[in-house]
Amino acid sequence: MTRNDPPLLSIGTPVYGSEALVAELVERICAAARSVTEEFEVLLVEDGSPDNSWAAIVRECDRNPRVKGVRLSRNFGQHPAITAALEHARGEFVVIMDCDLQDDPGYIPALYSRCR
């Protein structure tokens, strides 16, 4: 996959008040996505979080070129943040999940398989 080729899979999540979970979230999403394809992206939409979630997102973007951060100008709420993730997603298939790991990224391969 070159930089301009769309990935097969996009995984997007709104991030609010989850600074401490961002690194684990990205690690678990990447592990699950890699079991499907190497052609994936992770979209983290910071929704005006009162903590340092944006700094955590920037660190993950710096560590991994597959991770993309989107920063909203203020807190708009979960649904507008999901919409922002969908607007930025380039994948043929898109998974939206919560950032608090309530949704287990380990289910991504089964979800993808079911869609196929």
C-alpha beads as a LAMMPS data file, in Angstrom:
LAMMPS data file: protein, C-alpha beads

116 atoms
115 bonds

1 atom types
1 bond types

-500.0 500.0 xlo xhi
-500.0 500.0 ylo yhi
-500.0 500.0 zlo zhi

Masses

1 110.0

Atoms # bond

1 1 1 0.000 0.000 0.000
2 1 1 1.412 3.349 -0.977
3 1 1 0.614 6.539 0.903
4 1 1 -2.214 7.470 -1.474
5 1 1 -3.790 4.034 -1.818
6 1 1 -6.921 3.649 0.283
7 1 1 -6.645 1.017 3.006
8 1 1 -8.874 -2.019 3.140
9 1 1 -9.917 -1.267 6.705
10 1 1 -10.454 1.914 8.734
11 1 1 -11.060 1.782 12.472
12 1 1 -12.369 5.006 13.985
13 1 1 -13.144 6.040 17.521
14 1 1 -14.186 9.206 19.303
15 1 1 -11.776 9.992 22.141
16 1 1 -13.003 11.840 25.217
17 1 1 -11.452 11.683 28.669
18 1 1 -9.345 8.673 27.724
19 1 1 -5.767 9.897 27.786
20 1 1 -4.664 6.879 29.831
21 1 1 -6.212 4.394 27.369
22 1 1 -5.070 5.757 24.009
23 1 1 -1.817 3.769 23.750
24 1 1 -3.458 0.473 24.748
25 1 1 -6.398 1.177 22.442
26 1 1 -4.095 1.716 19.450
27 1 1 -2.003 -1.340 20.311
28 1 1 -5.054 -3.598 20.527
29 1 1 -6.682 -2.163 17.398
30 1 1 -3.471 -2.616 15.401
31 1 1 -3.032 -6.195 16.588
32 1 1 -6.590 -7.069 15.594
33 1 1 -6.418 -5.242 12.248
34 1 1 -3.116 -6.924 11.330
35 1 1 -4.798 -10.297 11.595
36 1 1 -7.067 -9.141 8.753
37 1 1 -4.720 -7.029 6.635
38 1 1 -1.666 -4.799 6.710
39 1 1 -3.721 -2.229 4.795
40 1 1 -5.493 -0.394 7.610
41 1 1 -5.699 2.972 9.323
42 1 1 -6.721 4.022 12.811
43 1 1 -8.650 7.285 13.192
44 1 1 -8.729 8.866 16.644
45 1 1 -11.154 11.790 16.893
46 1 1 -10.464 13.959 19.932
47 1 1 -13.802 15.454 20.946
48 1 1 -12.786 18.456 23.050
49 1 1 -11.578 16.243 25.872
50 1 1 -10.794 17.982 29.190
51 1 1 -7.674 15.844 29.779
52 1 1 -4.546 15.424 27.650
53 1 1 -6.107 12.985 25.203
54 1 1 -4.878 15.055 22.250
55 1 1 -1.255 14.770 23.412
56 1 1 -1.692 10.996 23.722
57 1 1 -3.125 10.880 20.189
58 1 1 -0.210 12.907 18.817
59 1 1 2.251 10.490 20.462
60 1 1 0.539 7.548 18.758
61 1 1 0.521 9.365 15.408
62 1 1 4.262 9.990 15.784
63 1 1 4.884 6.313 16.602
64 1 1 2.736 4.777 13.902
65 1 1 2.009 6.227 10.440
66 1 1 -1.257 4.242 10.294
67 1 1 -2.676 6.324 13.154
68 1 1 -4.404 9.563 12.192
69 1 1 -5.608 12.155 14.683
70 1 1 -8.554 14.464 14.138
71 1 1 -9.082 17.246 16.672
72 1 1 -12.485 18.846 16.965
73 1 1 -12.581 22.505 18.027
74 1 1 -14.699 21.742 21.082
75 1 1 -16.794 18.970 22.588
76 1 1 -19.551 18.173 20.109
77 1 1 -20.522 14.776 21.516
78 1 1 -20.164 11.181 20.469
79 1 1 -22.307 11.197 17.325
80 1 1 -20.641 14.209 15.659
81 1 1 -17.249 12.695 16.559
82 1 1 -18.290 9.425 14.908
83 1 1 -19.398 11.401 11.870
84 1 1 -15.962 13.063 11.753
85 1 1 -14.327 9.618 11.839
86 1 1 -16.535 8.463 8.979
87 1 1 -15.749 11.600 6.971
88 1 1 -12.001 10.976 7.323
89 1 1 -12.106 7.205 6.831
90 1 1 -10.659 6.024 3.547
91 1 1 -11.089 2.285 4.007
92 1 1 -13.299 0.001 1.986
93 1 1 -14.616 -1.275 5.332
94 1 1 -15.036 0.934 8.397
95 1 1 -15.331 -0.096 12.028
96 1 1 -16.472 2.422 14.645
97 1 1 -15.837 1.629 18.276
98 1 1 -15.707 3.261 21.695
99 1 1 -12.308 4.363 22.971
100 1 1 -12.803 2.971 26.483
101 1 1 -12.228 -0.605 25.254
102 1 1 -15.829 -1.491 26.087
103 1 1 -15.841 -2.738 22.495
104 1 1 -13.107 -5.366 22.280
105 1 1 -10.886 -4.723 19.237
106 1 1 -10.335 -8.480 19.150
107 1 1 -13.733 -8.790 17.473
108 1 1 -12.603 -6.827 14.414
109 1 1 -11.490 -9.941 12.448
110 1 1 -14.816 -11.715 13.070
111 1 1 -16.751 -8.570 12.126
112 1 1 -14.745 -8.236 8.923
113 1 1 -15.243 -11.916 8.118
114 1 1 -18.993 -11.568 8.649
115 1 1 -19.103 -8.546 6.309
116 1 1 -17.264 -10.432 3.581

Bonds

1 1 1 2
2 1 2 3
3 1 3 4
4 1 4 5
5 1 5 6
6 1 6 7
7 1 7 8
8 1 8 9
9 1 9 10
10 1 10 11
11 1 11 12
12 1 12 13
13 1 13 14
14 1 14 15
15 1 15 16
16 1 16 17
17 1 17 18
18 1 18 19
19 1 19 20
20 1 20 21
21 1 21 22
22 1 22 23
23 1 23 24
24 1 24 25
25 1 25 26
26 1 26 27
27 1 27 28
28 1 28 29
29 1 29 30
30 1 30 31
31 1 31 32
32 1 32 33
33 1 33 34
34 1 34 35
35 1 35 36
36 1 36 37
37 1 37 38
38 1 38 39
39 1 39 40
40 1 40 41
41 1 41 42
42 1 42 43
43 1 43 44
44 1 44 45
45 1 45 46
46 1 46 47
47 1 47 48
48 1 48 49
49 1 49 50
50 1 50 51
51 1 51 52
52 1 52 53
53 1 53 54
54 1 54 55
55 1 55 56
56 1 56 57
57 1 57 58
58 1 58 59
59 1 59 60
60 1 60 61
61 1 61 62
62 1 62 63
63 1 63 64
64 1 64 65
65 1 65 66
66 1 66 67
67 1 67 68
68 1 68 69
69 1 69 70
70 1 70 71
71 1 71 72
72 1 72 73
73 1 73 74
74 1 74 75
75 1 75 76
76 1 76 77
77 1 77 78
78 1 78 79
79 1 79 80
80 1 80 81
81 1 81 82
82 1 82 83
83 1 83 84
84 1 84 85
85 1 85 86
86 1 86 87
87 1 87 88
88 1 88 89
89 1 89 90
90 1 90 91
91 1 91 92
92 1 92 93
93 1 93 94
94 1 94 95
95 1 95 96
96 1 96 97
97 1 97 98
98 1 98 99
99 1 99 100
100 1 100 101
101 1 101 102
102 1 102 103
103 1 103 104
104 1 104 105
105 1 105 106
106 1 106 107
107 1 107 108
108 1 108 109
109 1 109 110
110 1 110 111
111 1 111 112
112 1 112 113
113 1 113 114
114 1 114 115
115 1 115 116
